Amino acid sequence: MAKNQEKGNKRRSFNWKNTKFSSMAWILVILILIIAIIVNMIVNRFDFSWDISSNGQFSLTNTTEEYLDELDAQGVTVDFYLLAEMEDLEDDMDTLVLYRTLLAYESHDCINLIDFDPNTDTETLDEINPDDEYTLSTGDMIFVCGDNKRRVPGTYMYTTYTDDDGNTTSEEFSGENLITGSIKGVVEGYTPTVYFLTGHGEKSVDEYSIFTTNLINYNYQAESLNLSEIDAVPDDAALILVCAPTSDLTDAEKEVLDAYLDEGGCITMMMSPSSNAIAYENFEDVMADYGITMEYDHIYETNSDYHISGDDTTILCELTELDDDSDAADLTSSLIDQGLYTYMPESRSFTYYDEGGKYTIASLITTYDTAVGEAYGGVSDDPEDIEGSMVLAAYSTANARNSSKMVVYGNAEFLDDDHASQEYFIIPVYLMLSTVSWMCDSDVDMEISAKSTSYDYIALQDESFAEKLIVVLTIFPIVIMAVGIAIWVKRRNS
């Protein structure tokens, strides 16, 4: 009996120890949960976060931090208007990187972040866009410092890449480079200028108010420029625009223009047909340096299906689909995808050539092969008509000339106020805006690399395979856990 009593005492002692250890374990678990909850509440209270992503996508780069620190020290303030509410960005996983990035900007004294709903807060919207100079959408950003102002579309923040099935494979956040560049732009008062050439009978900047309003949306300004009155093209020149000249450049003007182009400057020449019996020798020499030759003709269409009724010189054209590896590929691809018709009013044509890779060159707009280029103007003693497909717009990059760029159009009227508002000419108008951005980006490049996020997908063969995978990933672990609990209970009670 003494032995049985001793065994019973041992069993009770063992059970009491198990109970003691189990209680201690549960108490520790509860304490850990309480501590985790308290720490989480403290972190949320101070809106603290720790960026553990491999590429620091939730933090600002040293380039931005150092620049903002300089502005803090100088006492500069930039009003940063966000046409969206921050809480909406925080609650959306697709915009979480942007949200964290904006918080990092706001932590600096120089940044006054003002987020608002443009659909309800019309007072703030009118304050930053009093004359409707900008076409604004939800998510856009406006930066203001003194009298300087810049717009960044919200759609520019991310670039998304997809596979053939439409699945998102990766996403790049390029917002920091754009935002920091815009801050620098308004602080330093940098606004690139599109200069309309004058002095040769060109159409004036005042005839292109619709176009120049669009330029403001892209953070450019428009001014007139007379080469005969200056020794050098201004440093803020993003582009020189030549609109339907009726006389030629002088030699002295060409020298000033060439100096600008030799430094990588950009030029667009919109050479409407002219009946004047003159040769544009200097303008033609400028084009020749980009592998482009101008014809003295005007185009009409012999097929009535390819021109508007009663006007065979306002013709239906084709956009050229550019090579995917070309840096200008996007100029026409997005417009082709829209499926809209491309019309051009009375135009002259061009030809182009490449001297062993000296130029990167291609057409942008061509006629159908039923078009005719009738000899028109010029000084040739024996002018000839041209038949077939002809080039009405082209681009060229002079690779050995600091990558200077040129775009030519056979007409300047499609862009003026009388034509730009007509549906017929919406595609060449959009093309013109695209070529401006391609030639001279108005963004201040801070050389901050985009931050990428990758996505992985599991391709399931069929429904049966998916069901089996669910069993493996869910039911099996549950069964294993149940067996483990049963064994533990059995051993505990043994």
C-alpha positions in Angstrom: 0.0 0.0 0.0 2.9 2.3 0.8 4.2 1.8 -2.7 0.8 2.6 -4.3 0.5 5.7 -2.1 4.0 6.7 -3.3 3.0 6.2 -6.9 -0.1 8.3 -6.4 1.9 11.1 -4.8 4.3 11.1 -7.8 1.4 11.1 -10.3 -0.2 14.1 -8.5 3.2 15.9 -8.3 3.7 15.2 -12.1 0.2 16.4 -13.0 0.7 19.5 -10.8 4.0 20.3 -12.6 2.4 19.8 -16.0 -0.4 22.1 -14.9 2.1 24.6 -13.6 4.2 24.6 -16.9 1.0 24.8 -19.0 -0.2 27.7 -17.1 3.1 29.5 -17.3 3.1 28.8 -21.1 -0.3 30.3 -21.5 0.6 33.3 -19.4 3.7 33.9 -21.5 1.6 33.7 -24.7 -0.9 36.2 -23.4 1.8 38.5 -22.2 3.5 38.4 -25.7 0.2 39.2 -27.3 -0.5 42.1 -25.0 3.0 43.5 -25.6 2.6 43.1 -29.4 -0.7 44.9 -29.3 0.7 47.8 -27.2 3.8 48.1 -29.5 1.5 48.1 -32.5 -0.6 50.9 -31.0 2.5 52.9 -30.3 3.8 52.5 -33.8 0.4 53.5 -35.3 0.2 56.4 -33.0 3.5 57.9 -34.3 2.9 56.7 -37.8 6.3 55.0 -37.7 7.3 52.5 -40.4 10.5 50.6 -41.2 11.4 50.1 -44.8 12.8 46.5 -45.1 12.2 46.3 -48.9 15.3 45.3 -50.9 15.3 48.4 -53.1 14.0 50.9 -50.4 10.8 51.5 -52.4 9.1 53.0 -49.3 11.9 55.5 -48.6 13.4 58.5 -50.3 16.9 58.1 -51.9 19.9 60.0 -50.7 19.6 62.3 -53.7 16.2 63.5 -52.6 17.0 63.6 -48.9 20.1 65.7 -49.4 18.3 68.2 -51.8 15.4 68.6 -49.4 17.8 69.1 -46.5 19.3 72.0 -48.4 15.9 73.5 -49.0 15.1 73.1 -45.3 18.3 74.9 -44.3 17.5 77.7 -46.8 14.0 78.2 -45.4 12.4 77.5 -48.8 8.8 76.3 -48.9 7.1 74.5 -51.7 3.3 74.0 -51.7 2.7 70.5 -52.9 -1.0 70.1 -53.9 -2.2 66.5 -54.2 -5.6 66.1 -56.0 -6.5 63.2 -53.8 -6.9 62.4 -50.1 -4.0 60.7 -48.4 -6.2 58.3 -46.6 -7.4 56.9 -49.9 -3.8 56.2 -51.0 -3.1 54.5 -47.6 -6.0 52.2 -47.9 -5.1 51.1 -51.5 -2.3 48.5 -51.9 -1.8 49.8 -55.5 -0.8 53.3 -54.1 0.9 52.3 -50.9 4.4 53.1 -52.2 3.2 56.5 -53.3 1.6 57.1 -49.9 4.8 56.2 -48.0 6.8 58.4 -50.4 4.6 61.4 -49.8 4.8 61.0 -46.1 8.6 61.1 -46.4 8.4 64.3 -48.4 6.0 65.8 -45.9 8.4 65.1 -43.0 10.7 67.9 -44.4 10.0 71.5 -43.4 10.3 72.7 -47.0 7.3 70.7 -48.2 3.8 71.8 -47.4 1.7 68.9 -48.6 -1.9 69.8 -49.2 -4.2 66.9 -50.1 -7.8 67.5 -51.1 -10.7 66.0 -53.0 -10.9 68.0 -56.3 -14.6 66.9 -56.7 -15.7 68.5 -53.4 -13.1 71.2 -52.6 -13.6 73.5 -55.5 -12.2 76.4 -53.6 -8.7 74.9 -53.4 -9.0 73.7 -57.0 -9.8 77.3 -58.2 -6.9 78.6 -56.1 -4.3 76.5 -57.9 -5.9 76.6 -61.4 -7.8 80.0 -61.5 -7.8 80.4 -65.3 -8.1 76.6 -66.1 -4.6 76.7 -67.6 -4.2 73.1 -66.6 -6.4 70.1 -67.5 -6.5 68.4 -64.1 -7.6 64.9 -63.0 -7.8 63.2 -59.7 -4.4 62.1 -58.6 -2.5 64.9 -60.3 0.0 67.0 -58.5 0.7 70.8 -58.6 3.9 72.3 -57.2 4.0 76.0 -56.4 7.0 78.1 -55.2 6.6 81.8 -55.5 5.3 82.6 -59.1 6.5 79.2 -60.4 4.1 76.3 -60.9 4.4 72.8 -62.4 2.0 70.0 -63.0 2.7 66.3 -62.8 -0.1 63.8 -63.9 -0.8 61.1 -61.4 -0.7 58.6 -64.1 3.0 59.2 -64.5 3.8 57.7 -61.0 3.8 54.1 -62.1 4.7 52.0 -65.1 3.1 48.6 -65.2 4.3 45.6 -67.2 2.1 42.7 -68.1 2.6 39.3 -69.8 0.8 38.0 -72.8 -2.1 36.9 -70.6 -2.6 40.4 -69.2 -1.1 39.5 -65.8 0.9 42.1 -64.1 4.5 40.9 -64.0 6.2 43.9 -62.5 5.6 47.5 -61.6 8.0 50.4 -61.5 7.5 53.5 -59.3 9.2 56.4 -61.0 7.4 59.1 -58.9 10.3 60.1 -56.8 12.4 61.3 -59.8 9.4 63.3 -61.2 8.4 64.8 -57.8 11.9 65.8 -56.8 12.6 67.1 -60.3 9.4 69.2 -60.2 10.3 70.6 -56.8 13.7 71.6 -58.2 12.0 73.1 -61.2 9.7 75.4 -59.3 12.4 76.4 -56.8 14.8 77.3 -59.5 12.2 78.8 -61.8 13.1 76.5 -64.7 10.4 76.3 -67.5 11.6 75.1 -70.9 10.4 77.3 -73.8 9.1 76.4 -77.2 10.3 79.3 -79.4 8.2 80.2 -82.5 10.6 81.5 -85.2 9.7 84.9 -86.7 11.2 87.2 -89.4 10.4 85.0 -92.4 6.6 85.5 -92.9 5.8 82.6 -90.5 2.5 82.1 -88.8 2.7 83.8 -85.3 2.4 82.2 -81.9 -0.9 84.0 -81.4 -2.5 81.7 -84.1 -1.7 78.6 -82.0 -3.4 79.4 -78.7 -5.0 75.9 -78.5 -1.6 74.3 -79.0 0.2 76.6 -76.6 -2.4 76.0 -73.9 -1.6 72.3 -74.2 2.1 73.1 -73.9 1.4 74.6 -70.5 -0.2 71.3 -69.4 3.2 69.7 -70.2 5.1 72.4 -68.3 6.4 74.4 -71.3 5.9 78.0 -72.2 5.7 79.5 -75.7 7.6 82.6 -76.9 8.6 84.2 -80.2 12.2 84.3 -81.4 13.9 86.4 -84.1 17.3 85.0 -84.9 18.4 88.3 -86.5 18.2 90.0 -83.1 20.3 87.7 -81.0 23.8 86.3 -80.9 22.7 82.9 -79.5 19.5 80.9 -78.9 18.4 81.3 -75.3 19.5 78.6 -72.8 15.9 77.8 -71.9 15.1 76.8 -75.5 13.5 73.3 -75.5 12.5 73.5 -79.2 12.5 76.0 -82.1 9.3 75.8 -84.1 9.2 77.0 -87.7 5.6 77.5 -89.0 5.1 78.1 -92.7 7.8 80.5 -93.6 7.4 82.4 -96.9 11.1 83.5 -97.1 14.4 81.9 -96.4 16.9 82.2 -93.5 19.8 84.6 -93.9 23.3 83.2 -93.6 23.8 84.9 -90.3 20.6 83.5 -88.9 21.5 80.0 -90.1 24.9 80.3 -88.3 23.1 81.1 -85.0 20.6 78.2 -85.5 23.4 75.8 -86.4 25.3 76.6 -83.2 22.2 75.8 -81.2 21.6 72.5 -83.1 25.3 71.5 -82.8 24.8 71.5 -79.0 21.9 69.0 -79.3 19.1 71.5 -79.8 15.8 70.4 -81.3 13.8 71.9 -84.2 10.4 71.2 -85.8 9.8 72.6 -89.3 6.3 72.8 -90.5 6.7 73.7 -94.2 3.4 74.4 -95.8 3.4 74.5 -99.6 4.1 78.0 -101.1 3.5 79.2 -104.6 6.3 81.7 -104.3 9.0 81.2 -106.9 11.8 81.1 -104.3 14.2 78.4 -103.0 14.5 77.8 -99.3 18.2 77.1 -99.6 19.3 77.7 -96.0 16.2 75.9 -94.6 17.0 73.0 -96.9 20.6 72.9 -95.8 19.4 72.6 -92.2 17.1 69.7 -93.2 19.9 68.1 -95.1 22.0 67.8 -91.9 19.3 65.4 -90.7 19.0 63.4 -93.9 15.8 65.1 -95.1 15.0 66.6 -98.4 12.0 68.9 -99.0 9.9 68.7 -102.2 8.4 71.8 -103.9 4.9 70.3 -104.4 1.5 70.1 -102.9 -0.5 66.9 -102.4 -3.9 66.0 -103.7 -5.7 62.7 -103.6 -7.1 61.0 -106.8 -9.2 58.5 -104.8 -12.4 60.1 -103.5 -12.5 57.6 -100.6 -9.3 59.2 -99.4 -10.2 62.8 -99.1 -13.0 64.8 -97.6 -15.9 65.7 -99.8 -15.2 68.6 -102.2 -11.6 69.0 -101.1 -9.0 66.7 -102.6 -6.1 68.4 -100.8 -7.4 67.5 -97.3 -6.5 63.8 -97.5 -6.7 60.6 -95.5 -3.2 59.4 -94.5 -1.5 56.6 -92.7 0.6 56.7 -89.5 3.8 54.8 -89.7 4.3 51.9 -87.3 7.8 52.4 -86.0 10.3 49.7 -84.9 9.8 48.6 -81.3 13.5 49.1 -80.6 13.3 52.7 -81.7 13.4 55.4 -79.0 10.6 57.1 -81.0 8.4 54.0 -81.2 5.8 55.4 -78.9 5.2 58.4 -81.1 2.8 56.6 -83.3 2.0 53.3 -81.6 -0.4 54.7 -79.0 -2.2 56.8 -81.8 -2.5 53.8 -84.1 -4.1 51.8 -81.3 -6.9 54.4 -81.0 -8.1 53.4 -84.4 -8.9 57.0 -85.5 -8.5 58.4 -89.0 -5.5 60.6 -89.8 -6.2 63.6 -92.1 -3.8 66.3 -93.2 -4.7 69.5 -95.0 -2.8 70.7 -98.1 0.7 69.5 -97.6 4.1 69.2 -99.3 6.1 66.0 -99.2 9.6 65.0 -98.1 12.2 62.3 -98.9 14.8 61.1 -96.5 18.0 59.0 -96.6 20.5 57.6 -94.2 24.3 57.8 -94.7 25.6 54.6 -93.0 23.9 55.1 -89.7 24.6 58.8 -89.5 20.9 59.4 -88.7 18.1 57.6 -86.9 15.3 58.4 -89.2 11.8 57.3 -90.3 8.5 58.6 -91.6 5.6 59.4 -89.3 2.8 60.2 -91.7 2.5 58.9 -95.3 -0.1 59.2 -98.1 -1.8 56.3 -99.8 -0.3 55.4 -103.2 -3.2 57.0 -105.1 -1.9 60.5 -104.1 -0.2 62.9 -106.4 2.4 65.5 -105.5 1.8 68.3 -108.0 4.8 70.6 -108.7 4.2 73.9 -106.8 6.5 76.9 -106.2 10.2 76.7 -106.2 12.6 77.7 -108.9 13.0 74.6 -111.0 13.0 75.0 -114.8 11.5 71.6 -115.3 9.3 70.6 -112.3 7.8 67.2 -112.2 4.8 65.7 -110.4 5.3 62.8 -108.0 2.9 59.9 -107.8 2.4 57.2 -105.2 3.0 57.0 -101.4 4.7 60.1 -100.1 6.1 61.2 -96.7 4.2 64.1 -95.1 5.9 64.0 -91.7 9.2 62.4 -90.5 11.6 62.5 -87.7 15.4 62.3 -87.5 18.1 62.2 -84.8 21.5 63.4 -85.9 23.6 60.8 -84.0 26.9 62.7 -84.5 25.4 66.1 -83.5 24.9 65.5 -79.8 21.7 63.6 -80.7 20.0 66.7 -82.0 16.5 66.0 -83.2 14.3 67.3 -86.0 10.7 66.7 -87.0 9.2 67.9 -90.3 5.6 68.3 -91.3 4.4 69.2 -94.8 1.8 71.6 -93.4 1.6 74.2 -90.6 -2.2 74.9 -90.6 -3.4 71.6 -89.0 -2.1 72.9 -85.7 -3.5 76.5 -85.8 -6.7 77.5 -83.9 -8.9 77.1 -87.0 -7.9 73.5 -87.5 -6.8 72.1 -84.2 -10.3 72.0 -82.8 -11.6 70.0 -85.7 -12.0 66.2 -85.4 -10.3 65.6 -88.7 -6.9 66.8 -87.4 -6.9 65.4 -83.9 -4.3 62.7 -84.7 -1.6 65.0 -86.2 -2.3 67.4 -83.3 -1.6 64.6 -80.8 1.4 63.5 -82.8 2.8 67.0 -82.6 2.4 67.1 -78.8 4.1 63.7 -78.6 7.0 64.8 -80.8 7.6 67.8 -78.6 7.8 65.6 -75.5 10.0 63.1 -77.3 12.5 65.8 -78.4 12.7 67.8 -75.2 11.4 66.4 -72.0 10.2 69.2 -69.7 10.9 67.2 -66.6 14.0 68.0 -64.5 15.8 64.7 -64.4 17.3 64.0 -61.0 18.7 60.6 -62.3 16.7 58.8 -59.6 16.1 55.2 -60.8 12.6 53.8 -60.8 11.9 51.3 -58.0 10.4 48.0 -59.2 8.0 45.5 -57.6 7.8 42.0 -59.1 4.8 39.6 -59.0 4.8 35.9 -59.2 1.9 33.7 -60.5 1.1 30.0 -60.3 -0.3 28.7 -63.6 -2.9 26.0 -62.8 -3.3 23.4 -65.5 -7.1 22.8 -65.0 -9.9 22.7 -62.4 -9.0 19.2 -61.3 -5.3 20.2 -60.7 -6.5 23.2 -58.7 -8.7 21.0 -56.5 -5.8 18.7 -55.8 -3.6 21.7 -55.0 -6.1 23.0 -52.5 -6.2 19.6 -50.8 -2.4 19.6 -50.5 -2.1 23.1 -49.3 -5.0 23.2 -46.9 -6.6 19.8 -45.9 -3.3 18.0 -45.4 -1.9 20.6 -43.0 -5.2 20.5 -41.1 -5.1 16.7 -40.8 -1.5 16.7 -39.7 -2.2 19.3 -37.1 -5.2 17.3 -35.8 -3.1 14.1 -35.5 -0.5 16.1 -33.7 -3.0 17.4 -31.2 -4.5 14.0 -30.6 -1.1 12.5 -29.9 -0.3 15.3 -27.5 -3.6 14.9 -25.6 -3.1 11.1 -25.4 0.4 11.4 -24.0 -0.6 14.1 -21.6 -3.3 11.9 -20.1 -1.2 8.8 -20.0 
